[in-house]
Amino acid sequence: MAITSSHLLICRTDNIGDVILTLPIAAFLKQHYPDLKISFLCRGYAAPVVRQCRSIDEVVELESFLLDPAAYFAHADVDTIILAQPNKRLAVIAFKARIRNRIGNARHKLYQMLYCNRRVRFKKGNSEYHEAQFNFEFLRPFGLTTIPEPSAIPALYDFDVPQNPEINRLLQPYPFNLILHTKSNGHGREWPVSHYAALARQLSKYPDVRLWLTGSPAEGQWLAEHAEELLELENVSNLCGKYSLDQLSSLINAADGLIASGTGPLHISAALGQRTLGLFPPTRPMHPGRWAPLGRRAQALSLPVSCTGCKDSQAATCACMENITPESVAEIVLRWRQEAQAEKAPAPAISASGRQ
């Protein structure tokens, strides 16, 4: 029998990209249960962007939650919890708190069998599902058995990103602003930084195009040590470590496009409806079929056949990534540039007679 709930807590405490790909289930639930209160438990560093999602009523930061989980559950009146990511500690906490409906993937970990009472069972493995689709499996106890196609998921993103005047002033002098998020914090197979430099050189022929490098302070330091050629180009500005996550989403939203490999900002960009290009190897489970950015203006670029180096799951890059040419990426960027020019062109003047 389908469960009923008045307050659901969705738990996703890993990386930003995984968090972004979990958020569509909140909007999907709201469509079917508009009065359902939905809270989201995540790590503090991901909380700012989750707070920008209108489908989430409350954001709970993991670090403060773990100080006294019993106190949280004593006043929150949570009756249902989804463990969207296997986490034994959270499973035990929910069990001890006697949360009425505890939803988890019982096929993933044995302890989910012990501590979850509304179990779902699915295996990712070689599934054809996109990572975002797996999250809809957790809605089966609600009686919601439909798994949306990837093309339907962008409509379930519901963000309200505030404008940042400082960022707007930064971008305003340039007609086309492109963000390059060159690193992935070890979470994705990366496009070589030398290719980003080659791309930047090609785009330097277009004075209206400005390139902005984003990343963490540590990634900015890495670029300073390993990407001097890229940083010295006149059409490139380095913003690594400058902005918090909520400011970064404002930057992404205000820009004209973003390029990255499999990393959190890639999925933020797609979710915001920004022009987004993800660069991926074709090898499972890193391939775009599983991890492509999902957005109304998002796309992925990948070679059709895996290289020998793809077998090494720990490799930072491989021939598959190296063989995605700067020319092929530049071609996409220049199409974006034309689109942006058309969007920003002033509308034709209309005379008093109604003629243009």
Order of alpha helices (4+ residues) and beta strands (2+ residues): beta-alpha-alpha-beta-alpha-beta-alpha-alpha-beta-alpha-beta-alpha-beta-alpha-alpha-beta-alpha-beta-alpha-alpha-beta-alpha-beta-alpha-beta-alpha-beta-alpha-alpha
